[in-house]
Amino acid sequence: MDEDANFPIAASVLRKNLYMDDVLCGAATLEEAIVLRQQIKGILESAGMELHKLCANHEKLSPDTEQNYNFATLTETNSLEVTWKPILDCLLIKVNVCLDSSYTKTYVLSTIAKILILLH
């Protein structure tokens, strides 16, 4: 909130899309993603922190230093029980289905609720 005026996009993303040390977000265009990446790096640097892991599905967003993790050949990455496949740009949510139980309305609604919680 202290840097909201200097990094308005990043501040909003960090308030809404940060859990522990993971930020899960995206952008509608490559240009917006580049600005978002710059602002996130800037806001973290202003707090004495460093962005050291970045996964993107465009080469212009790949890490710019050797210290960063190389996600160039990554086929999928996991965070908060959600899997992202950068090449396909799709999210996967794996749900364990108990085949031994009868499928009641409660069981089905409970499974759907778990998925919705992960997406929210």
Secondary structure, 3 states (H helix, E strand, C coil): CCCCCCCHHHHHHHHHHEECCEECCCCCCHHHHHHHHHHHHHHHHHCCCCCCCCCCCCHHHCCCCCCCCCCCCCCCEEECCEEEECCCCEEECCCCCCCCCCCCHHHHHHHHHHHHHHHC
